[in-house]
Amino acid sequence: MAGHSKWANIKHRKGRQDAARSKAFTRIIREITVAAREGGSDEGSNPRLSLAIENAKAANMPKENIERAIKKGTGELEGESYEEATFEGYGPGGVAYFVECTTDNNNRTVSEIRHTFGKHGGNMGNNGSVAFLFEQKGIITINKEDQDEDELMLTAIDAGAEDVKAEEGYFEIITTREQLYAVRTGLEAAGYEIGSAELLRVAITEVEVNNDTALSNLKLMDKFEEHDDVTNVFTNMSMTDDVMEIAEKM
């Protein structure tokens, strides 16, 4: 997980705010639509939808956009019909990839993800080929500014979190998949402003690679994250100081 969040943080600092905001809106709208379709429009009985709406508000998404996405999900409005899909494979140097997508055309997405793997020195595998290398965790972020780390840790653990990590500029609260909603609710009740809260995949073991291989994988990660259908891309490449330096220069 640390590798994923550090890579995302680097890209944000490098000034891609407009593109990142546009991609975030697309991703959140699709998540709201899928959540509403699967669990209904009632936030109180649909934790996934509640989390998606809170993330939309944190991203300053207009209320009408949120409402439209919910109505598309429940069928009250016509629109694209999205489905979730995951793809697995390996990048240069045997780095494992788990790619999550939301798509309105699965055949197109399969073809494009396979092409991206092949064009950048990797290969797409079958379902299950790398899934065992990752575990799903709830990840909540809170801005570091004016926060007492010890107090936040106590509050988070009391709410059901597994751990709290200090990253550059923010705290990362880690939960089990099942406890994500409860921990977020507990932190908000304690007065904390949530930056984001979502389910992400954490590499169980990480792979260290040389600088050339790291650069090739960072380019592959970038290409996946530029794809409109990709909502998350996870790897088990270790974000060593050398790799972080390479990422900063990209």
FENVEN-V390628 format. One record per pair of residues at least 12 apart in sequence whose ideal C-beta (glycine too) atoms are under 8 Angstrom apart, sorted by the first residue. I is the first residue (numbers start at 1). GAP is how many residues later the second one is. Records with the same first field share a line. If there is no record, write none. Layout:
I = GAP + GAP
This chain:
1 = 136 + 138 + 171 + 173 + 199 + 200 + 201 + 202
2 = 163 + 165 + 170 + 237
3 = 200 + 203 + 232 + 233 + 234 + 235 + 236
4 = 196 + 197 + 228 + 229 + 230 + 231
5 = 134 + 136 + 162 + 167 + 195
6 = 161 + 162 + 233 + 238 + 241
7 = 211 + 214 + 232 + 240
9 = 158 + 159 + 160 + 161
10 = 234 + 237 + 238
11 = 214
14 = 234 + 236
21 = 38
23 = 202 + 205
24 = 35
25 = 34 + 36 + 40
26 = 202
27 = 75 + 204
28 = 24 + 27 + 28 + 31 + 33
29 = 27 + 32 + 36 + 40
30 = 39 + 52 + 72 + 201
31 = 21 + 24 + 71 + 200
32 = 17 + 20 + 21 + 24 + 34 + 37 + 38 + 41
33 = 36 + 37 + 39 + 40 + 46 + 49
34 = 39 + 48 + 49 + 50 + 68
35 = 13 + 14 + 17 + 38
36 = 13 + 33 + 34 + 35 + 36 + 37 + 38
37 = 36 + 37 + 38 + 45
40 = 34
41 = 29 + 30 + 32 + 33
47 = 134
49 = 21
50 = 131
51 = 129 + 130 + 133 + 146 + 147
53 = 13
54 = 130 + 140 + 143
55 = 141 + 142 + 143
58 = 136 + 137 + 138
80 = 24
81 = 23
82 = 20 + 21 + 22
83 = 19 + 20 + 21 + 23
84 = 16 + 17 + 18
85 = 15 + 16 + 17 + 18 + 21 + 24 + 25
86 = 12 + 13 + 14 + 15 + 41 + 45
87 = 12 + 14 + 23 + 26 + 27 + 37
88 = 36 + 37 + 38 + 39 + 40 + 41 + 42 + 43
89 = 28 + 33 + 34 + 35 + 36 + 40 + 41
90 = 32 + 33 + 35 + 40
91 = 26 + 29 + 30 + 31 + 125 + 126 + 129 + 144 + 146
92 = 28 + 29 + 30 + 117 + 121 + 124 + 125 + 128
93 = 114 + 116 + 117 + 120 + 123 + 124
94 = 113
95 = 27 + 112 + 114 + 118 + 122 + 140 + 141 + 142
96 = 34 + 37 + 38 + 107 + 111 + 139 + 140
97 = 20 + 25 + 33 + 123 + 127 + 136 + 137 + 138
98 = 32 + 33 + 35 + 36 + 103 + 135 + 136 + 137
99 = 14 + 125 + 131 + 133 + 134 + 135
100 = 101 + 130 + 131 + 132 + 133 + 134
101 = 12 + 126 + 128 + 129 + 130
102 = 127 + 129
103 = 126
109 = 120
112 = 115 + 117
113 = 111 + 114 + 117
116 = 104 + 107 + 108 + 111
117 = 103
119 = 104
120 = 96 + 99 + 100 + 103
121 = 95 + 99
122 = 98
132 = 72
133 = 70 + 71 + 72 + 103
134 = 67 + 68 + 69 + 70 + 100 + 102
135 = 66 + 67 + 69
136 = 41 + 63 + 64 + 65 + 66
137 = 25 + 37 + 38 + 39 + 40 + 62 + 63 + 64 + 65
138 = 36 + 37 + 38 + 39 + 41 + 42 + 45 + 46 + 59 + 60 + 61 + 62
139 = 33 + 34 + 35 + 36 + 57 + 58 + 59 + 60 + 61
140 = 16 + 21 + 32 + 33 + 35 + 40 + 43 + 44 + 47 + 54 + 55 + 56 + 57
141 = 29 + 30 + 31 + 32 + 53 + 54 + 55 + 56
142 = 28 + 29 + 31 + 45 + 50 + 51 + 52 + 53
143 = 26 + 27 + 28 + 50 + 52
144 = 22 + 25 + 26 + 27
147 = 24 + 45
149 = 15 + 17 + 22
152 = 12 + 19 + 21 + 40
155 = 31 + 32 + 35 + 37
156 = 17 + 27 + 30 + 31
158 = 28
159 = 23 + 24 + 26 + 27 + 28 + 31
160 = 15 + 16 + 19 + 22 + 23 + 26
161 = 12 + 13 + 14 + 18 + 22
162 = 12 + 13 + 14 + 17
170 = 25
173 = 14
174 = 28
177 = 22
180 = 17 + 18 + 19
184 = 13
200 = 32 + 34
201 = 31 + 33
202 = 32
203 = 31 + 32 + 33
204 = 32
205 = 31
206 = 30 + 31 + 32
207 = 29 + 30 + 31
208 = 30 + 32
209 = 28 + 29 + 34
211 = 31 + 32 + 35
214 = 23 + 28 + 29 + 32
215 = 31 + 35
217 = 18 + 20
218 = 25 + 28 + 29 + 32
219 = 31
221 = 12 + 14
222 = 28
